[in-house]
Structures are given as C-alpha cells and as structure tokens.
Amino acid sequence: MEGTDGTVTGVRLADGRLIPCDAALIGVGGVANEELALEAGIACDGGILVDLAARTSDPDIFAIGDCTRRPLPLYNRTMRLESVPNALEQAKQAASAICGRPPPAPEIPWFWSDQYDLRLQIVGIPFDAAEIVVRGDIAAGKFALFHLAVDGIVQAVEAVNASTEFMGGRRIIQRRRQLTAARIADMNVTMQELAS
Ligand SMILES: Cc1cc2nc3c(=O)[nH]c(=O)nc-3n(C[C@H](O)[C@H](O)[C@H](O)COP(=O)(O)OP(=O)(O)OC[C@H]3O[C@@H](n4cnc5c(N)ncnc54)[C@H](O)[C@@H]3O)c2cc1C
C-alpha cells in the first residue's frame, strides 16, 4: 500500500505497476476450525460435513453454524453458510433430530445487515445467475437486485431498504418462479403479483 498522511493513495503490485485508489477493502476470507472434528474421526471437507438434521458422519454427533458444510437442496449443493439465520435453522434441525421430532421445514438462505441508514436484506444465493435485474430506484437508495438463472428462475434477491421485495423474493424463490426482466422491473406490477 502506498499513501500520504495515513491515507491510502495506491496499491503497488509485484511487477511495479501502481493501481491508484482512495480506499482499499481487504477480504481475507474465513477458514472453518475443524481440527476437533478431524481428531474425532468426523468427515470434513472445508467444514464439518452435516446432513439436513445437522448430523455429522458420526450419527451421535451434531454440528451447527459457521464450522459446518451443509446441504442446500434448493440449489443442489453443499456450502458453508456463514450467517445467524443459518446457525438458528441448524439449531432447530439438530434439536428436532435429538428429540425425535420431524425436521423443520427447509428455509431459503437469507442474510441481513443494517449499515447506517441502509437496511440490506438478501434471500437466496445467486449460484447460477445469468442476469441481474434492478427493481426500484438505485439513486433513491430503495431498490432490489433480482438474480435470474438462464431459464428465468429467480435465484436470489438482494434488497436495499426494500423489505417488500425481500419478503416477496423469498416466496418467489421458494416457488421457483420464472420471471422476465421486464416484469420484475415494472413497479406497476406488485410483488404480490410477481410471487403469485
Ligand atoms: C464482522 C462480522 C459481521 C457479521 N455480520 C453478520 C450479519 O450482519 N448478519 C448475519 O446473519 N451474520 C453476520 N455475521 C456472521 C455471524 O456472526 C455468524 O454466522 C454466526 O455468529 C455463526 O454462529 P456460530 O454459532 O456458528 O459461531 P460463533 O458465533 O462464531 O460462535 C462460536 C463460539 O465458539 C467459541 N469457540 C471456538 N472454539 C472453541 C473451543 N475450542 N472451545 C470452546 N469454545 C470455542 C467461540 O469463541 C465462539 O463464541 C458476521 C460475522 C462477522 C465476523
């Protein structure tokens, strides 16, 4: 990093090139602490492997939260899902299995964060998104991004101060709705109509 008076002005690459900037965001990622599970002989693969009952490869041991790699049936994948709602969902899965109760209904992954006056709400994960459609007014700070797969099925909705789009987006993803970009962007079409 290069800078003056404590402020970054650029990033110098190994080959000598300078990329000017006035801010630098450093993303270092995360690694699951799976040592304890490995020592116990539990299967891990970039996280402790669990099923939809939060059960590990040892049927008597459960694991939940950031340290696990869990199935996402809607997307036909497994993933480490680092969020509070995921930890809560897996807690319900584990508690149901331990108590011999039916598993809770699967949830669509969702995330939220409040950043000053911006409420960020995300539902779904855009694994196979081919197109991003804006609904709402970006300049006004109230909008949502709809991520569509190539067949028009909505994969994820990222909402900024747009709770209606977030809530409707959850129903749309759950119902695997196929939508066109024009219909999503048309604010005369209500979220209820999009989801029905
Ligand atoms: C900066 C930041 C911002 C975030 N913002 C959001 C957000 O806006 N929304 C959201 O949904 N999620 C957010 N997250 C993610 C969220 O915090 C995690 O997904 C969630 O806390 C995971 O819960 P957990 O119980 O799996 O793990 P944790 O909450 O990390 O709890 C694990 C606990 O285990 C303890 N522990 C670890 N090793 C041992 C050991 N060997 N023995 C005993 N105890 C041990 C740790 O000290 C810790 O208390 C954020 C995370 C970070 C770091």
The ligand as an SDF file (V2000), in Angstrom:
LIG
                    3D

 53 58  0  0  0  0  0  0  0  0999 V2000
  -17.7230   -8.8510   11.3650 C   0  0  0  0  0  0  0  0  0  0  0  0
  -18.8650   -9.8170   11.1610 C   0  0  0  0  0  0  0  0  0  0  0  0
  -20.0980   -9.3360   10.7950 C   0  0  0  0  0  0  0  0  0  0  0  0
  -21.1590  -10.2040   10.6170 C   0  0  0  0  0  0  0  0  0  0  0  0
  -22.3740   -9.6970   10.2420 N   0  0  0  0  0  0  0  0  0  0  0  0
  -23.4110  -10.5320   10.0960 C   0  0  0  0  0  0  0  0  0  0  0  0
  -24.6960  -10.0240    9.7570 C   0  0  0  0  0  0  0  0  0  0  0  0
  -24.8970   -8.8170    9.5860 O   0  0  0  0  0  0  0  0  0  0  0  0
  -25.7230  -10.8950    9.6030 N   0  0  0  0  0  0  0  0  0  0  0  0
  -25.5490  -12.2420    9.7770 C   0  0  0  0  0  0  0  0  0  0  0  0
  -26.5090  -13.0050    9.6260 O   0  0  0  0  0  0  0  0  0  0  0  0
  -24.3420  -12.7560   10.1010 N   0  0  0  0  0  0  0  0  0  0  0  0
  -23.2760  -11.9350   10.2700 C   0  0  0  0  0  0  0  0  0  0  0  0
  -22.0500  -12.4450   10.5830 N   0  0  0  0  0  0  0  0  0  0  0  0
  -21.8910  -13.8990   10.6990 C   0  0  0  0  0  0  0  0  0  0  0  0
  -22.3970  -14.4130   12.0510 C   0  0  0  0  0  0  0  0  0  0  0  0
  -21.7740  -13.6980   13.0850 O   0  0  0  0  0  0  0  0  0  0  0  0
  -22.0570  -15.8960   12.1280 C   0  0  0  0  0  0  0  0  0  0  0  0
  -22.5490  -16.5880   11.0110 O   0  0  0  0  0  0  0  0  0  0  0  0
  -22.6650  -16.5290   13.3740 C   0  0  0  0  0  0  0  0  0  0  0  0
  -22.2140  -15.8740   14.5310 O   0  0  0  0  0  0  0  0  0  0  0  0
  -22.2820  -18.0020   13.4170 C   0  0  0  0  0  0  0  0  0  0  0  0
  -22.7000  -18.5690   14.6300 O   0  0  0  0  0  0  0  0  0  0  0  0
  -21.9100  -19.8020   15.2050 P   0  0  0  0  0  0  0  0  0  0  0  0
  -22.6090  -20.1890   16.4610 O   0  0  0  0  0  0  0  0  0  0  0  0
  -21.7050  -20.8160   14.1330 O   0  0  0  0  0  0  0  0  0  0  0  0
  -20.4280  -19.2830   15.5160 O   0  0  0  0  0  0  0  0  0  0  0  0
  -19.9370  -18.1500   16.5170 P   0  0  0  0  0  0  0  0  0  0  0  0
  -20.9890  -17.1230   16.7380 O   0  0  0  0  0  0  0  0  0  0  0  0
  -18.6090  -17.7180   15.9720 O   0  0  0  0  0  0  0  0  0  0  0  0
  -19.7540  -18.9270   17.8840 O   0  0  0  0  0  0  0  0  0  0  0  0
  -18.7380  -19.8850   18.0600 C   0  0  0  0  0  0  0  0  0  0  0  0
  -18.3060  -19.8180   19.5210 C   0  0  0  0  0  0  0  0  0  0  0  0
  -17.4540  -20.9280   19.8020 O   0  0  0  0  0  0  0  0  0  0  0  0
  -16.3630  -20.4770   20.5880 C   0  0  0  0  0  0  0  0  0  0  0  0
  -15.2770  -21.4450   20.3980 N   0  0  0  0  0  0  0  0  0  0  0  0
  -14.4730  -21.5990   19.3070 C   0  0  0  0  0  0  0  0  0  0  0  0
  -13.5890  -22.5960   19.5180 N   0  0  0  0  0  0  0  0  0  0  0  0
  -13.8440  -23.0920   20.7340 C   0  0  0  0  0  0  0  0  0  0  0  0
  -13.2880  -24.1400   21.5290 C   0  0  0  0  0  0  0  0  0  0  0  0
  -12.2850  -24.8970   21.0680 N   0  0  0  0  0  0  0  0  0  0  0  0
  -13.8060  -24.3590   22.7340 N   0  0  0  0  0  0  0  0  0  0  0  0
  -14.8450  -23.6300   23.2200 C   0  0  0  0  0  0  0  0  0  0  0  0
  -15.4230  -22.6290   22.5190 N   0  0  0  0  0  0  0  0  0  0  0  0
  -14.9190  -22.3610   21.3060 C   0  0  0  0  0  0  0  0  0  0  0  0
  -16.0820  -19.0920   20.0350 C   0  0  0  0  0  0  0  0  0  0  0  0
  -15.3740  -18.3310   21.0000 O   0  0  0  0  0  0  0  0  0  0  0  0
  -17.4980  -18.5540   19.8120 C   0  0  0  0  0  0  0  0  0  0  0  0
  -18.0340  -17.9650   20.9570 O   0  0  0  0  0  0  0  0  0  0  0  0
  -20.9640  -11.5850   10.7790 C   0  0  0  0  0  0  0  0  0  0  0  0
  -19.7170  -12.0760   11.1610 C   0  0  0  0  0  0  0  0  0  0  0  0
  -18.6750  -11.2000   11.3420 C   0  0  0  0  0  0  0  0  0  0  0  0
  -17.3310  -11.7660   11.7620 C   0  0  0  0  0  0  0  0  0  0  0  0
  1  2  1  0
  2  3  1  0
  2 52  2  0
  3  4  2  0
  4  5  1  0
  4 50  1  0
  5  6  2  0
  6  7  1  0
  6 13  1  0
  7  8  2  0
  7  9  1  0
  9 10  1  0
 10 11  2  0
 10 12  1  0
 12 13  2  0
 13 14  1  0
 14 15  1  0
 14 50  1  0
 15 16  1  0
 16 17  1  0
 16 18  1  0
 18 19  1  0
 18 20  1  0
 20 21  1  0
 20 22  1  0
 22 23  1  0
 23 24  1  0
 24 25  2  0
 24 26  1  0
 24 27  1  0
 27 28  1  0
 28 29  2  0
 28 30  1  0
 28 31  1  0
 31 32  1  0
 32 33  1  0
 33 34  1  0
 33 48  1  0
 34 35  1  0
 35 36  1  0
 35 46  1  0
 36 37  1  0
 36 45  1  0
 37 38  2  0
 38 39  1  0
 39 40  1  0
 39 45  2  0
 40 41  1  0
 40 42  2  0
 42 43  1  0
 43 44  2  0
 44 45  1  0
 46 47  1  0
 46 48  1  0
 48 49  1  0
 50 51  2  0
 51 52  1  0
 52 53  1  0
M  END
$$$$
